[in-house]
Amino acid sequence: MEAGDLNLSRHLMDRMVQRDLDKNWILETIQSPDKEEHVDDDEIHFFKISEAYSNKCLKVVVNPIEK
């Protein structure tokens, strides 16, 4: 999944501001996750632990849209 393929939701943009999340960490989590869970046909969870963020784990929920 490439950055250009993403449509950031209002929910995500709000959380990025509230939690001071960098868009690059979100993209890195999607492109190179430590763990990936396919919850349903239309929902994937990506997880990534980052040393740059005090070893915190970021969870990104993606709802793929068929093109």
KEKOLMI-7542 format. One record per residue (C-alpha): x, y, z; residue number from 1. Coordinates in Angstrom, 1 decimal, decimal comma, always signed. Example, Ala and Ser with C-alpha at 12.3 -4.5 7.8 and 13.67 -1.06 7.14 Angstrom:
residues 2
+--------+--------+--------+-----+
|      u |      v |      w |   i |
+--------+--------+--------+-----+
|  +12,3 |   -4,5 |   +7,8 |   1 |
|  +13,7 |   -1,1 |   +7,1 |   2 |
+--------+--------+--------+-----+
This chain:
residues 67
+--------+--------+--------+-----+
|      u |      v |      w |   i |
+--------+--------+--------+-----+
|   +0,0 |   +0,0 |   +0,0 |   1 |
|   +1,5 |   +3,3 |   -1,0 |   2 |
|   +0,9 |   +6,7 |   +0,6 |   3 |
|   -1,0 |   +8,0 |   -2,4 |   4 |
|   -3,4 |   +5,1 |   -2,0 |   5 |
|   -4,5 |   +6,3 |   +1,4 |   6 |
|   -7,5 |   +8,4 |   +2,3 |   7 |
|   -7,0 |   +9,7 |   +5,8 |   8 |
|  -10,2 |   +9,8 |   +7,8 |   9 |
|  -11,2 |  +12,7 |  +10,0 |  10 |
|  -10,9 |  +10,3 |  +13,0 |  11 |
|   -7,2 |   +9,6 |  +12,1 |  12 |
|   -6,4 |  +13,3 |  +11,5 |  13 |
|   -7,9 |  +14,1 |  +14,9 |  14 |
|   -5,9 |  +11,4 |  +16,7 |  15 |
|   -2,7 |  +12,5 |  +14,9 |  16 |
|   -3,1 |  +15,9 |  +16,4 |  17 |
|   -4,3 |  +14,7 |  +19,9 |  18 |
|   -1,5 |  +12,2 |  +20,2 |  19 |
|   +1,2 |  +14,1 |  +18,3 |  20 |
|   +1,6 |  +11,2 |  +15,8 |  21 |
|   +3,8 |  +11,7 |  +12,7 |  22 |
|   +2,3 |  +10,7 |   +9,4 |  23 |
|   +5,5 |   +8,9 |   +8,5 |  24 |
|   +5,1 |   +6,6 |  +11,5 |  25 |
|   +1,6 |   +5,7 |  +10,3 |  26 |
|   +2,8 |   +5,1 |   +6,8 |  27 |
|   +5,7 |   +3,0 |   +8,1 |  28 |
|   +3,3 |   +1,0 |  +10,2 |  29 |
|   +1,2 |   +0,2 |   +7,2 |  30 |
|   +4,0 |   -0,5 |   +4,8 |  31 |
|   +6,3 |   -2,5 |   +7,2 |  32 |
|   +4,2 |   -3,7 |  +10,2 |  33 |
|   +5,6 |   -5,8 |  +13,0 |  34 |
|   +2,2 |   -7,6 |  +13,0 |  35 |
|   -0,8 |   -7,6 |  +10,7 |  36 |
|   -4,3 |   -8,9 |  +11,4 |  37 |
|   -7,0 |   -9,3 |   +8,8 |  38 |
|  -10,1 |   -8,8 |  +11,0 |  39 |
|  -12,6 |   -8,9 |   +8,2 |  40 |
|  -12,8 |   -8,5 |   +4,4 |  41 |
|  -12,9 |   -4,8 |   +4,9 |  42 |
|  -10,7 |   -4,3 |   +7,9 |  43 |
|   -7,0 |   -4,8 |   +8,5 |  44 |
|   -5,1 |   -3,9 |  +11,7 |  45 |
|   -1,4 |   -3,0 |  +11,4 |  46 |
|   +0,9 |   -2,8 |  +14,5 |  47 |
|   +4,4 |   -1,3 |  +14,8 |  48 |
|   +6,7 |   -0,7 |  +17,7 |  49 |
|   +8,9 |   +2,3 |  +17,3 |  50 |
|  +12,1 |   +3,1 |  +19,3 |  51 |
|  +11,7 |   +6,7 |  +18,1 |  52 |
|   +8,5 |   +6,8 |  +20,1 |  53 |
|   +9,7 |   +5,4 |  +23,4 |  54 |
|   +9,0 |   +1,8 |  +22,2 |  55 |
|   +5,3 |   +2,5 |  +21,9 |  56 |
|   +3,1 |   +0,4 |  +19,7 |  57 |
|   +1,0 |   +2,1 |  +17,1 |  58 |
|   -2,1 |   +0,3 |  +15,8 |  59 |
|   -3,5 |   +1,5 |  +12,5 |  60 |
|   -6,8 |   +0,3 |  +11,3 |  61 |
|   -7,3 |   +0,3 |   +7,5 |  62 |
|  -10,5 |   -0,3 |   +5,6 |  63 |
|   -9,5 |   -1,1 |   +2,1 |  64 |
|  -11,7 |   +0,1 |   -0,7 |  65 |
|  -11,9 |   -1,9 |   -3,9 |  66 |
|  -10,9 |   +0,0 |   -7,0 |  67 |
+--------+--------+--------+-----+
